[in-house]
Amino acid sequence: MTENEKTQMIYPCIKCPTSCEVTVRLEEGKIVEVLGNTCKLGENYVRKEHESPERNVTTTVRLAGAFIPRLPVRTSKEVPKKSIQKVMLAASEVTVTAPVKEGQIVCQNVAGTGADLVACRTFPVA
């Protein structure tokens, strides 16, 4: 790629109901222009998505002493996309014992991301 050559990427924006198709023009891998968004949310979203994508993670962990063997959990905040596999591996090591309440932190700072795993349901003791 030459110094003056531009490339572009298209991102579907998920920040509002309009669902704009936002085009990002790149030069040497850096954003030089954002087009197609109808609100500021779209521009902010695609800049973040291009430079450092993050995701909320939902999964299950083992649950002992309840009527079902798995507890649905989610991260307390978005984590870097590149850390999702580490979060999933760490979650596979977690066992929670009933009773557990929705919103209860079941694993702090999962995989060193700064996010906690939080229970999504309440389960009494079986």
C-alpha positions in Angstrom: 0.0 0.0 0.0 1.4 3.4 -1.0 1.5 6.3 1.4 -1.4 8.1 -0.4 -3.5 5.0 -1.0 -6.8 5.0 1.0 -8.9 2.0 1.9 -12.3 1.8 3.5 -14.4 -0.4 5.7 -18.2 -0.5 6.3 -19.7 -1.0 9.7 -23.4 -1.5 10.5 -24.1 0.9 13.4 -26.0 -0.6 16.3 -26.3 2.4 18.6 -29.7 3.7 17.5 -32.8 2.3 15.6 -31.7 3.9 12.4 -29.0 1.3 11.9 -26.8 3.4 9.6 -24.3 1.8 7.3 -21.2 3.8 8.3 -18.2 4.0 6.0 -14.7 4.5 7.5 -12.0 5.7 5.2 -8.5 4.7 6.2 -5.1 5.8 5.4 -2.2 3.7 6.7 -4.7 1.9 9.0 -5.8 5.1 10.7 -9.3 6.7 10.4 -9.3 9.8 8.3 -13.0 10.2 7.6 -16.3 8.8 8.8 -19.3 8.9 6.4 -22.9 7.7 6.4 -23.8 8.2 10.1 -26.9 10.3 10.9 -26.0 10.9 14.5 -22.9 11.4 16.6 -23.4 8.0 18.2 -22.6 6.3 15.0 -19.3 8.1 14.5 -18.2 7.4 18.1 -19.3 3.7 17.8 -17.4 3.0 14.6 -14.2 4.8 15.8 -14.2 2.7 18.9 -15.2 -0.5 17.0 -12.3 0.1 14.5 -9.6 1.0 17.1 -10.5 -1.2 20.1 -13.6 -3.3 19.8 -15.3 -4.4 23.0 -18.1 -6.8 23.8 -20.3 -7.8 26.7 -19.9 -11.5 27.4 -22.7 -13.8 28.4 -22.1 -17.4 29.4 -22.9 -19.9 32.1 -20.9 -21.2 35.1 -21.4 -24.4 37.2 -24.0 -24.1 39.9 -24.0 -26.5 42.9 -26.9 -27.0 45.2 -29.7 -25.8 43.0 -32.3 -27.4 40.7 -30.3 -26.8 37.6 -26.6 -27.3 37.0 -25.7 -24.0 35.2 -26.0 -20.3 36.2 -26.3 -17.7 33.5 -23.8 -14.8 34.0 -22.7 -11.7 32.1 -19.8 -9.4 32.4 -20.4 -6.2 34.3 -19.0 -4.1 31.5 -17.7 -4.6 28.0 -14.3 -6.3 27.7 -11.8 -6.1 24.9 -12.8 -8.4 22.0 -9.3 -10.0 22.1 -10.0 -11.1 25.8 -13.2 -12.9 25.2 -11.5 -16.3 24.9 -9.7 -15.7 28.2 -13.0 -14.7 29.9 -14.7 -17.8 28.7 -11.8 -20.0 29.9 -11.9 -18.3 33.3 -15.7 -18.8 33.5 -15.3 -22.5 32.8 -13.3 -22.7 36.1 -16.0 -21.0 38.2 -18.4 -23.0 40.4 -21.1 -21.1 42.4 -23.0 -22.7 45.3 -26.7 -21.8 45.8 -28.3 -19.7 47.0 -27.3 -17.0 44.5 -29.1 -13.7 43.8 -29.5 -11.9 40.5 -26.9 -9.2 40.3 -24.5 -11.0 42.7 -20.8 -10.9 41.6 -19.6 -14.5 41.2 -16.1 -13.7 39.9 -14.3 -10.4 40.3 -11.9 -9.0 37.7 -12.5 -12.0 35.4 -9.3 -12.8 33.4 -7.8 -9.5 34.5 -10.2 -7.4 32.4 -11.5 -5.3 35.2 -15.0 -6.7 34.6 -16.8 -8.9 37.0 -19.0 -11.9 36.2 -22.5 -11.2 37.5 -25.4 -13.6 38.1 -28.4 -13.1 35.7 -30.9 -15.2 37.8 -31.7 -15.9 41.4 -31.6 -19.6 42.5 -32.5 -20.8 46.0 -31.0 -23.9 47.5 -32.6 -27.1 46.1 
